């Protein structure tokens, strides 16, 4: 659950550091907003997987699929809202793109590791 916020923090720090080292403006305001939005979206995207009470391969797949769609919708909707309300520069779109894909890869890693765990055999009803 803490993997994606950690990925976002490292990516934000690395992106700002590389831009500063190259003498470029990292647009810290846009970078921090994009980092916060993708961190929140990826954390909420992992929520359906951790809400499973009895994980089976089918329900695990459905939860992972729902989580990835939730991540996409939250990132896209949040980015549209932020662009229209805060009138951010185009740097926000680029930072969102980078951080979206990084958090999606992190989420997929969590989903795959959860889906690869062996499922418990189904209990049979005895009459």
Residue, then its C-alpha position, 0 to 999 in steps of 0.5 A: x500500500x505504501x509502494x506508490x506514494x514512495x514511488x511518487x515521492x522518489x519520482x518528484x524528487x528525482x525529476x526536480x533534481x534532474x531539472x535543476x541539474x540541467x538548468x531547467x525550471x522544474x515548475x515545482x508548483x505543477x510538479x507537486x500538484x501532479x505528485x499529490x494527485x497521482x499519489x492519491x489516485x494510486x492509493x485509492x486505486x489499490x483500495x478495491x484489492x485490499x477490500x476483498x474478504x475472500x480473494x479468489x482469482x476471479x475476484x482478484x482480477x476484478x478488483x485489480x481491473x477496477x483499481x486500474x480504471x479507478x486510477x485512470x478516472x481519478x487522474x484524468x478527472x483530477x487533471x481536467x479539474x486542476x487545469x480548468x480551475x488553477x490554469x496550470x502550465x503545460x508542465x503540469x500535463x507532462x508531469x501528470x503523464x510521467x507520474x501516471x505511468x509510474x504509478x500505474x506500473x507500481x499498481x500493476x506490480x502490486x496487482x500481479x503479486x497479489x494475483x500470483x498468490x495461491x488461492x485457497x481451495x473452495x470449500x465443498x458443501x457436505x450433506 
